[in-house]
Amino acid sequence: MKKNVFNNLMAFLADLEKGKIHYTLTHHRENALMINIVVPGERWEVEFFDDGSVEIERFISAGEIADEAALSELLAKYSDQNDGCLASLNAMNLEVSAEYQAA
């Protein structure tokens, strides 16, 4: 990373700490460092690239809260390993839809 990119990154992290905003650092793309930030109702992904560019993606909640019943739907939709998820749901005594069981 170029020095000014590093300085910008460190200044941003200092701002987060000053604001008492929790963050984690991750690395998913070549030549970039990602800061994951979770604040009430939002999640931010901020990436600092070695060329000095910055990308920010914000995920904003619609404010809807689901109960445990939504777990089977979410796992069915996004899981690559349905069998393990099905066992997990059964262990929690959650109702598993027939559609999910057939997946």
Number of C-alpha atoms within 10 A of each C-alpha: 14 10 10 12 17 15 12 14 20 12 12 13 17 13 12 14 12 9 9 9 13 13 17 10 13 13 11 9 10 8 12 20 19 22 20 16 17 15 11 7 11 13 15 17 18 18 23 20 20 17 12 15 10 16 11 11 11 12 11 12 11 8 8 6 7 8 6 11 13 11 16 20 14 10 17 20 12 9 11 10 11 17 13 12 17 19 12 13 17 13 9 10 9 15 13 17 12 8 9 16 12 7 10
